[in-house]
Amino acid sequence: MEELRRLFRSAADHAADYRRSLPERPVGLPTDHEAVAEAFAGPLPAAPTPAERVLADLLAAAESGLVASAGPRYFGFVVGGALPAATAADMLAVGWDQNAFNAVLSPAAVAAEAAAGGWLKELLGIPPSASAGFVTGGQAANTAGLAAARHQVLADAGWDVERRGLLGAPPIRVVAGTERHGTIDRSLRLLGLGLDVVEPVPAGPNGAIDLGALRDVLRAGAPGPTIVCLQAGNVNTGACDALREAGELVHRHGGWVHVDGAFGLWAAASPATRHLVDGLELADSWACDGHKWLNLPYDTAFAFCARPEAHAAAMSYTAAYLVGSGGAPVGADLTAESSRRARGFAVWAGLRELGRDGVAALVDRCCALARRFAEGLTAAGFEVVNDVVLNQVLVGFGDDARTERVVAAVQADGTCWMGGTTWRGRRLMRISVSNATTTGADVDRSVAAITRLAA
Ligand SMILES: *Cc1c(COP(=O)(O)O)cnc(C)c1O
């Protein structure tokens, strides 16, 4: 027993030391991928290895291949950190080794999901009667939401898609913005709807869906089973679709509204940004990440559905040996997994750690720091291309080739890390401020580094 305690303590100590090193650790320096691969490679061991030795070897092998993406000056993709209590709760989830399949396998895991699910709906302004599936990411949340949509629009047309599949089913219209996230497309592929079904709707100047164009697209097609994918939080610009107007429009056409709000839905949690997602409660399903802007550990996201019975009809399964199934949908009834990680503990802990005010402050702080980036880089003579409404900033440094060189130089420098993107035909630097530990000093230091490297 003492050995186990030493082993767990050692892992926790290393994790804490690593976290402590993040503010001053080089961010995203180029890694020798071959050296990392070699450190892990080797023949399958024939004989057992003592656990302590395994941990020591893992630490040595991984060290040079870790990315300080949990640190305060990582601005790539849309990546958050991981809050202390949430991380510790996740360690316990692994230590307890709970299976969140249902309340027979883990009453605590299911209870944590139920409580945290209620808090999440309250924070986001999603109706309390909605179901909340705890899934692995925005991708899985989009798939669950669109599966519920597929179920309901076909049920309304008299077709049981779970039983009969899509062969011979009434055709489904899928209307989605051209600026939708790539995971929407993968969900449509997985659900058998395919990509060709999408009727694209162009976006306005800042990347939110063009309402007039949405109206025209809806009118142009025949009525019938219709799913419309809206977005809160464009990955390039942060722009949110006008959810109230779009939602009302789609409902007048009898369609199902799915909102991909992987990070942008968190605008709802602050009085200062709430107006950006006004009307979100009109939607029928919502996808939202926990591991991005809420700063929960991977892998944590939420699939909410205003029609819990549609959600469960699309995702649940049952079998004779499965005691505990058949009641109100919980755990695996709302996700694509059967056995599941107990991610509810980390969500519950993270929300308690922040509280309502802390979540709002996190959103406000990241938005203010994004504006600070925009002001600093504009003052330095660079071009901020988007209207910075949320936590995303797009920057041009001249022509595409020059912007590419600046992005590459910043990535090689190690002060901070941001990626490149193509938006409206231009190569740009993309900055996402999503980490709970980022400060104004981090932004100023990053702006100074970018300015120095661009020169
Ligand atoms: C990140 C993101 C996704 C995918 O989320 P994962 O957690 O990576 O699966 C989907 N939609 C939007 C708008 C996103 O930003």
PDBQT file of the ligand as one rigid body, heavy atoms in Angstrom, charges set to zero:
ROOT
HETATM    1  C1  LIG A 501     -13.362  23.316 -31.198  1.00  0.00    +0.000 C 
HETATM    2  C2  LIG A 501     -14.631  23.398 -31.909  1.00  0.00    +0.000 A 
HETATM    3  C3  LIG A 501     -15.343  22.234 -32.251  1.00  0.00    +0.000 A 
HETATM    4  C4  LIG A 501     -14.796  20.859 -31.981  1.00  0.00    +0.000 C 
HETATM    5  O1  LIG A 501     -14.612  20.664 -30.613  1.00  0.00    +0.000 OA
HETATM    6  P1  LIG A 501     -13.668  19.521 -30.042  1.00  0.00    +0.000 P 
HETATM    7  O2  LIG A 501     -13.763  19.716 -28.588  1.00  0.00    +0.000 OA
HETATM    8  O3  LIG A 501     -12.291  19.758 -30.601  1.00  0.00    +0.000 OA
HETATM    9  O4  LIG A 501     -14.221  18.214 -30.498  1.00  0.00    +0.000 OA
HETATM   10  C5  LIG A 501     -16.556  22.382 -32.879  1.00  0.00    +0.000 A 
HETATM   11  N1  LIG A 501     -17.052  23.596 -33.169  1.00  0.00    +0.000 NA
HETATM   12  C6  LIG A 501     -16.399  24.734 -32.854  1.00  0.00    +0.000 A 
HETATM   13  C7  LIG A 501     -17.032  26.044 -33.191  1.00  0.00    +0.000 C 
HETATM   14  C8  LIG A 501     -15.173  24.674 -32.208  1.00  0.00    +0.000 A 
HETATM   15  O5  LIG A 501     -14.517  25.795 -31.889  1.00  0.00    +0.000 OA
ENDROOT
TORSDOF 0
